């Protein structure tokens, strides 16, 4: 099968969805302000439960939202919080649900119709004596969006603005809007006071998008492997960037993700002379000390490994390294939303360079917008 060449005459969904994110974030914030009281009422009694457990779940990119957000949610609530993919829950639910422990299951879904997402909720209802559901979806017509109609007291469905429901194969605005919404939901009492942080986040997103020509130049370089590194919440973003670049290039570019410290413990073996290192730096100065040490170590590799870094909190001056700096601002943890754009842009421009259609890069049809071919088997 021949590679599908990108037709510039067609409406470029992926590009528009990537570049439309700052405006989308403003809409998401407005939606959260509108629903402040409803979210407060839903959370009020649930979060008072002393032994409450919170699980963040989804499939693929939606699962990575939970990985990026779990630390913030745990810190905000003081409740044990875990990110467990629906693809794990469905196969062995007995390993993840605790029958006698009250559970808040937060489900992320762009379409709301993935079979694993629907089954994970059903299994939670079956395996937990007391379970509550927060559903965050981008599709008002999806099956998950209507799940709350039968259980109004134990289920709250947050349907995000229509623009978040990406038309392209790769999740872009849907990922960042769902991530932003869950971060805001768990500090809903202070939602109005977050306006400046939202404005700063939007400004940083716009700055990063204005650097698209620079990122396109980087994407045009010869490399067949890319490693994304992040610490803490940024590790979840590194994983999302890994997937985004890999799926937008139809697997022609092999990607990996890890933490800065974890990368030293064996995974560094993947680096060769055709590898691009991408550093997603933390805002935390203490964390950056560990990150900087790894960057310096990579820079001493005699193979002269090329690398780029997003917005380091301190200046780095090392060989074969390029910094993508943003104006400093106080995003109060929302920088992880902005950082996601770097992986999206690298994937988009590399897809074009390879002659693929970013809206539907899978030449073989092996991957699709909504997963196909999954059979759900009854759990006996």
C-alpha positions in Angstrom: 0.0 0.0 0.0 1.3 3.4 -1.0 1.8 6.2 1.6 -1.1 8.6 1.6 0.3 12.0 0.7 -1.1 14.9 2.8 -3.5 16.9 0.7 -3.2 20.6 1.6 -6.6 21.3 0.0 -8.3 19.3 2.6 -9.2 20.9 5.9 -6.2 20.2 8.1 -7.8 19.0 11.3 -4.6 18.2 13.2 -2.9 21.5 12.6 -6.0 23.5 13.5 -6.6 21.4 16.6 -3.0 21.9 17.8 -3.0 25.6 17.2 -6.5 26.1 18.5 -5.6 24.9 22.0 -5.1 28.2 23.8 -8.6 29.4 22.8 -9.9 26.0 23.8 -8.4 26.2 27.3 -10.2 29.5 27.7 -13.5 27.8 26.9 -12.7 24.9 29.3 -12.0 27.4 32.1 -15.3 29.1 31.4 -17.1 25.8 31.5 -15.5 24.9 34.8 -16.5 28.3 36.3 -20.1 27.7 35.1 -20.2 24.3 36.8 -18.4 25.2 40.0 -21.4 24.7 42.2 -22.4 21.4 40.7 -18.9 20.0 41.0 -18.7 21.3 44.6 -21.9 19.6 45.5 -20.8 16.3 43.9 -17.4 16.3 45.7 -18.6 17.7 49.1 -19.6 14.4 50.8 -17.4 12.1 48.7 -14.1 13.8 49.6 -15.0 13.8 53.3 -14.7 10.0 53.4 -11.6 9.2 55.4 -10.7 6.0 53.5 -11.6 7.2 50.1 -9.4 6.0 47.2 -9.2 7.9 43.9 -8.5 6.1 40.6 -7.8 8.0 37.4 -8.5 5.9 34.3 -8.7 5.9 30.5 -7.2 4.1 27.5 -4.1 5.3 25.6 -3.7 9.1 25.8 -6.6 9.3 28.1 -4.7 7.0 30.6 -1.7 9.3 30.4 -3.9 12.2 31.7 -4.2 10.3 34.9 -0.5 9.7 35.1 0.2 13.4 34.7 -2.5 14.6 37.1 -2.4 12.0 39.9 0.2 13.8 42.1 -1.7 17.0 41.9 -5.0 15.3 42.8 -3.4 13.4 45.7 -1.9 16.6 47.1 -5.1 18.6 46.7 -7.3 15.9 48.4 -5.0 14.1 50.8 -6.4 10.9 49.4 -4.5 7.9 48.0 -4.6 8.5 44.2 -3.6 6.1 41.5 -3.6 6.1 37.7 -4.7 2.8 36.4 -5.5 2.3 32.7 -8.9 0.9 31.7 -6.9 -1.6 29.6 -5.5 -3.0 32.8 -8.7 -2.9 34.8 -10.7 -4.8 32.2 -8.4 -7.8 32.0 -7.9 -8.3 35.8 -10.3 -6.1 37.8 -9.8 -8.1 41.0 -6.2 -6.9 41.2 -7.2 -3.2 41.2 -10.5 -2.7 43.0 -10.8 -3.1 46.8 -14.3 -4.1 47.7 -14.6 -2.5 51.1 -12.9 0.8 50.2 -15.0 3.8 48.9 -13.7 4.6 45.5 -13.9 7.6 43.2 -13.3 6.5 39.7 -12.4 9.4 37.3 -12.8 8.3 33.7 -11.3 10.3 30.8 -12.6 9.7 27.3 -12.5 11.7 24.1 -15.3 9.7 22.3 -16.8 8.1 25.4 -17.5 5.0 23.3 -14.3 2.9 23.8 -15.3 -0.6 24.9 -12.7 -0.6 27.7 -14.0 2.7 29.2 -17.5 1.4 29.4 -16.5 -2.0 30.8 -14.2 -0.4 33.5 -17.1 1.6 34.9 -19.3 -1.5 34.9 -16.6 -3.5 36.7 -16.1 -0.8 39.3 -19.8 -0.9 40.1 -19.5 -4.7 40.4 -16.3 -4.9 42.5 -16.7 -2.0 44.8 -19.3 -1.8 47.6 -19.3 2.0 47.3 -18.2 3.7 44.1 -18.6 7.2 42.7 -17.9 8.2 39.1 -16.6 11.5 37.7 -16.7 11.2 33.9 -14.8 13.7 31.9 -15.5 13.5 28.2 -15.3 15.5 25.0 -18.3 13.9 23.3 -21.8 14.8 24.4 -23.2 12.0 22.3 -20.9 9.3 23.6 -22.2 6.4 25.8 -20.3 7.6 28.8 -21.9 11.1 28.6 -25.3 9.5 29.3 -24.2 7.1 32.1 -25.1 9.6 34.8 -28.8 9.6 33.9 -29.5 6.4 35.8 -27.4 7.3 38.9 -27.6 11.1 39.4 -26.3 11.0 43.0 -23.2 8.9 42.5 -22.2 10.0 39.0 -21.2 13.4 37.6 -20.5 13.9 33.9 -18.4 16.8 32.8 -18.8 17.3 29.1 -16.2 19.6 27.7 -16.7 22.2 24.9 -17.4 20.7 21.4 -14.1 22.0 20.1 -12.3 19.6 22.4 -13.7 16.6 20.5 -10.8 16.3 18.0 -11.7 15.1 14.5 -8.2 13.9 13.7 -6.8 10.5 14.7 -4.3 11.8 17.3 -5.6 13.3 20.5 -4.4 16.9 20.9 -6.9 19.5 22.2 -8.9 16.7 23.8 -5.9 15.6 25.9 -4.9 19.1 27.1 -8.5 20.1 27.8 -9.3 17.0 29.9 -6.0 17.4 31.7 -6.8 21.1 32.5 -10.3 20.3 33.6 -9.3 17.7 36.2 -6.6 20.0 37.6 -9.2 22.7 38.0 -11.9 20.4 39.4 -9.8 19.5 42.4 -9.4 23.1 43.4 -12.9 24.2 42.3 -13.3 26.4 45.4 -10.6 28.7 44.1 -11.6 28.6 40.4 -12.1 32.3 40.1 -8.7 33.0 41.7 -7.0 30.9 39.0 -7.8 33.4 36.2 -4.3 34.8 36.2 -2.7 31.3 36.1 -5.0 30.4 33.2 -4.1 33.6 31.4 -0.4 32.9 31.9 -0.8 29.3 30.7 -2.6 30.5 27.6 0.2 33.0 27.0 2.8 30.4 27.3 0.9 28.1 24.9 0.7 30.9 22.4 4.5 31.5 22.8 5.3 27.9 22.1 3.0 27.8 19.1 4.8 30.9 17.7 8.0 28.8 17.8 6.5 26.3 15.4 9.0 27.1 12.6 11.9 26.4 14.9 10.2 23.1 15.9 9.6 22.3 12.3 13.3 22.8 11.6 14.2 20.4 14.4 11.7 17.9 13.1 13.3 18.0 9.7 16.6 16.7 11.0 17.6 13.1 10.4 16.7 10.9 13.4 14.8 7.7 13.8 14.5 7.6 17.6 13.3 10.2 20.1 13.5 10.0 23.8 11.2 12.2 26.0 12.2 12.7 29.6 10.2 14.3 32.4 10.0 14.3 36.2 6.9 13.8 38.4 3.8 15.0 36.6 5.9 15.8 33.5 6.7 12.1 33.2 3.0 11.5 32.2 3.5 14.3 29.6 6.7 12.7 28.3 4.7 9.5 27.8 2.0 11.3 25.9 4.6 13.1 23.7 6.2 9.7 23.0 2.9 8.3 21.8 2.0 11.4 19.8 5.2 11.5 17.8 5.2 7.7 17.2 1.5 7.5 16.1 1.7 10.6 13.9 4.7 9.1 12.1 3.0 5.7 11.7 5.8 4.1 13.8 8.5 5.2 11.5 10.0 7.1 14.4 10.5 4.9 17.4 10.0 6.8 20.7 10.7 6.2 24.4 9.9 8.0 27.6 11.3 7.9 31.1 12.1 10.0 34.1 15.5 11.8 34.1 16.7 9.6 37.0 15.1 6.4 35.7 16.8 6.8 32.3 20.2 6.2 33.9 19.2 2.7 35.1 19.4 0.8 31.8 17.0 2.6 29.4 19.9 4.9 28.3 21.1 2.0 26.2 18.5 2.9 23.5 20.4 6.1 22.6 22.3 5.9 19.3 23.7 8.5 16.9 20.3 9.0 15.3 18.5 9.8 18.5 16.9 13.1 19.5 16.7 13.8 23.2 13.8 15.9 24.3 13.9 17.3 27.9 10.6 18.4 29.5 12.0 20.4 32.4 10.3 20.8 35.8 9.4 24.2 37.2 10.9 23.0 40.5 14.5 24.2 41.1 15.3 21.2 43.3 14.1 18.8 40.7 16.0 20.6 38.0 19.3 19.8 39.7 18.8 16.1 39.0 17.6 16.9 35.4 20.6 19.2 34.7 23.0 16.4 35.8 21.5 14.0 33.2 21.7 16.7 30.5 25.3 17.3 31.2 26.0 13.6 31.2 24.3 13.1 27.8 26.2 16.1 26.4 29.5 14.4 27.2 28.6 11.4 24.9 31.3 11.3 22.2 28.5 10.6 19.6 27.4 14.2 20.0 23.7 13.4 20.7 21.4 16.2 19.7 18.9 17.4 22.3 16.3 20.1 22.9 14.8 21.3 26.2 11.6 23.0 27.0 11.9 26.1 29.3 14.6 25.1 31.8 14.4 27.2 35.1 18.1 27.8 34.9 20.3 28.5 31.9 22.0 25.5 30.3 25.1 25.9 28.1 26.1 22.5 26.7 27.1 21.3 23.3 24.5 20.0 20.8 21.7 21.3 23.0 19.0 23.7 22.0 16.7 25.5 24.4 13.1 26.4 23.7 12.5 29.2 26.2 9.2 30.7 27.2 8.6 33.9 29.1 8.5 33.2 32.8 5.1 33.2 34.5 3.4 31.6 37.4 1.2 28.9 35.9 0.8 27.1 39.3 1.4 23.6 38.0 -0.4 24.2 34.7 2.8 24.1 32.7 2.3 20.4 32.1 -0.6 21.3 29.9 1.6 23.7 27.8 4.4 21.2 27.5 2.2 18.7 25.7 2.2 20.9 22.7 5.9 20.3 22.0 5.3 16.6 21.4 2.3 17.4 19.2 4.3 19.8 17.0 7.2 17.5 16.6 4.8 14.7 15.6 2.9 16.9 13.2 5.9 18.3 11.3 7.7 15.0 11.2 4.6 13.4 9.8 4.5 16.0 7.0 8.2 15.4 6.3 7.6 11.7 5.9 4.8 12.4 3.4 2.1 11.2 5.7 -1.4 12.7 6.4 -1.3 13.9 10.0 -5.1 13.6 10.2 -4.9 9.9 9.4 -1.2 8.8 9.5 -1.8 5.0 9.8 -1.1 3.8 6.2 -2.1 0.2 7.1 -5.1 1.2 9.1 -3.6 -0.5 12.2 -4.7 2.3 14.4 -7.9 4.4 14.3 -9.5 7.3 16.0 -11.7 5.0 18.1 -10.2 1.6 18.9 -11.6 -1.2 16.8 -11.7 -5.0 17.3 -11.8 -5.2 21.1 -14.1 -7.9 22.4 -15.3 -7.6 26.0 -15.5 -10.9 27.7 -17.8 -11.4 30.7 -15.9 -11.7 34.0 -17.2 -14.8 35.8 
